[in-house]
Amino acid sequence: MSKLKIGYWPLSDSLLSTGDRRRLVFWAKNRGHTITTDLNTKVDVVVASENSDFNSKYFESTKTPIVFDLVDAYLSPQNIFEDFVRGVLKQITGQITGDLKPFSTHVRDFCMKADAVVCSSIEQEQLIKNYNINTHVILDSHDEIPLVTPGRDSLGMFPFRQLLWEGKPATLGGVNTIYSSLNEVAKAAPISMRFVTDESYFMIANKYLNRRSSAILKKHSKQNLQQMKIVPWSIENLVSSAKESSLAVIPLDLTVPMQKLKPENRLLIMWRLGLPCLTSETPAYKRVAIKAGVEVVCQDSKHWVESISRILSDSKYALNQVSSGQTYIHENHSSKVILEKWDHAIGSALR
């Protein structure tokens, strides 16, 4: 593929959000392509993110191929009301012009308009292909996260047992689903938790109603959790917190479709960091666990208690999960694999 000039409607002005830097920016940088956010200039292909104005006159008039990078499962809103409110807020804040519609309708219509759609999970692909057959599944690149070789003697041997949670504040509520399990485990011996995340976030449209992340945790935590600490997200803080932890957990609120359809990125990151991980029973986590040949998914509260207790008490079992997980990463999620998938997706729109 010759070097391209790519017009990009990004998630963040700085191109530093994870959805920018771990996806299109990663590919373009490694392949030597140029990205511009000035869509008034002549480009070879346009890549639109979820923050684009799908009804912009630019998309109506351009003859340039369009690729839609649809990271989240917006085609599966939690309910009709939430979907419509999101569409209204997008218009009030000036992100989207045109007719007033539920946000999923804007997304659906743009999927049909695009020459290619990129998403982040097989489950999302199945939905999107109803509107665009040229759909490609590409996970985030995690090259910025160091690959820690498993085999640390200290794993599971910390005097004050620590669990790690990492992610965006919007998914912190999922921790509520395992508090009873955590407190049951803590009856045997104290456990602590580190939450590597943003210290605050906007609850509405990423612009309005700022809330402290700690408020979510304090509302539901119990006395047996001796220490719960939020650590500001950075790669350095994530790495250091992982080194001090025995286990990572990814509980999700499965009543929220966008959470249930999340891809496996966070699980793969924990394996890169050399940590065993336990997750809620989502399609993506179940699929990866089966393919990697490990036990990761917890089905209910009792299963969470049993699984956490086993990993904290059996270092050999924990290390085996990490080793198998890293083998899965090498075989299915290398930089080479990700770059070739982007090559194919962008190339399919240019043909």
Phi, psi and omega in degrees: 000131178289162181294134186249152167255119188251125172273126187233128172260095196276174173281330181224144180300327183278348186065020183257356176295155182301324180291342174268301191290332181269000184236258185300316182299319177301312182295310183299317181297316183285334180263355178081020177275160181252136177249134172230143176262002176270099184280002175276351179268160180285128181227166180273330181205149177248131174248122181256139176259182178292345180266009180286157168274096185299339182259012180302143177299336179301314182291333179284326187264335186289144173258004179285139178303142183243129173245130181254115177267095185259093187285314186262162186275060181288347175284354180235069181293159181294320178199170183298319182297309180301319181297317181291319179299318179299319178297319179296314181297322178298326180280319179299320182278358176085007180287321184239136175254181176092200184292151178284121182216160167301147184298324180298331178289319174302315182296314179301313182297323181286328174302319180290331181283328187290154175279336176205150176236135175247133177228185188242007176205156178298324181296319177293320181304320181299324178285316185293328183295347173292341184240341178205111184292336181271071183244140186230136179263119178223119176283168175294153168279139178244025182300335180288345178266125181295147176268111183265121181292127180292158179130010180291129180296335186279351184300123180080006186246012180290140183294332177239097193298129186238136175251150182242135171235135179223141177156189178277148180303333182300337180256006180299330181301337179298335179297332179303330185286346181239009180302319180296323179292318179298319180290329176293317177297321184290346178293329181284318178197145184302146172230154176235167179224142172245132178245105180269105187198180175286140183288338176210165181204162177267128184281336184237120172055024180058021182222335191234155177060075180288135181224141176285134180297328181298334181296326179293319183286318183295333184293330188238354183290154181240167188294334182288344173276099190295327185212124176233119186228133174269128179248125181305136185291129168199159179299319181298315180292325178294314181297313182294322179293322178296320180296333182264005185247159179255342187200142172254147178231142177229076175277140181229151174278101186285356175280349179260110185306320182295332176280320180297329182263015177298145176284182187270015185308312186293324176297315180295325178295317180297319177296321176301322181282359178082020182251137167292158186215144173238142186225166169288168186272076176261160179303318183293315181292322177297316182299313182292319180299318179296314182293324179279345179074038181227163176264114184232319190278135177250129188270330182204182184300317180298320179295321176300314181299312182297317184289317178298314182298320182294315181294321181290341183250352185228090183297322181298316178296317180296315181294327178296321178297314181298315181299315178295322179295320180289328173297318177300317180298313180302322185276333188236348189221035177283164176302321180301315180297314183294315180297319180293326177294319176295319176307312183293317182296310180294319179299326180294330179280335183275342182290000000 
